[in-house]
């Protein structure tokens, strides 16, 4: 039933767009049938050769990010696209991915871990560290999620993650920053 409705919606858009071509006026339409909430952006009229900015949208699908597809290209809100014909952009939902960043507070920049990976919410990752930091006055990584959670090199409490051992974090639904905490900050 959804496929039939989807097909009629596409045909309706194409029919409407084909009847609107006067004086070089074209239409950009948006199509989404898999969102949880929100409204599909309205039709944007333009002249052939115009550059259009992809509008913001309140479309939501839990756990996913919205992109608009035209052929093999994906666009997000704010991207610009030059169009010459009537065009339909179709919603594509990509799983949201998050970054883990290590902040050494400007100290020991050559030894602060770098994590170029992207993670999905719920992924369990091992905390990175460099053993040279252990002798530098470095005490722990603190998450920006809960400052009382200390990822340290000394003892383990219920809220500690030991570096270099089985230290892991569950990725929340956002980027996280691990900030260095030095022994000098304890006193």
RAKA-V926768 format. One record per run of one state. SS is the DSSP state (a for helix, b for strand, c for the rest). FROM is the first residue (numbers start at 1). TO is the last residue. Records with the same first field share a line. If there is no record, write none. Layout:
SS=FROM-TO / FROM-TO
//
This chain:
c=1-1 / 19-24 / 32-36 / 38-43 / 48-50 / 54-59 / 61-63 / 71-72 / 76-79 / 83-86 / 96-96 / 99-99 / 104-118 / 121-123 / 127-130 / 135-137 / 144-149 / 153-167 / 171-175 / 186-187
a=2-18 / 131-134 / 183-185
b=25-31 / 37-37 / 44-47 / 51-53 / 60-60 / 64-70 / 73-75 / 80-82 / 87-95 / 97-98 / 100-103 / 119-120 / 124-126 / 138-143 / 150-152 / 168-170 / 176-182
//
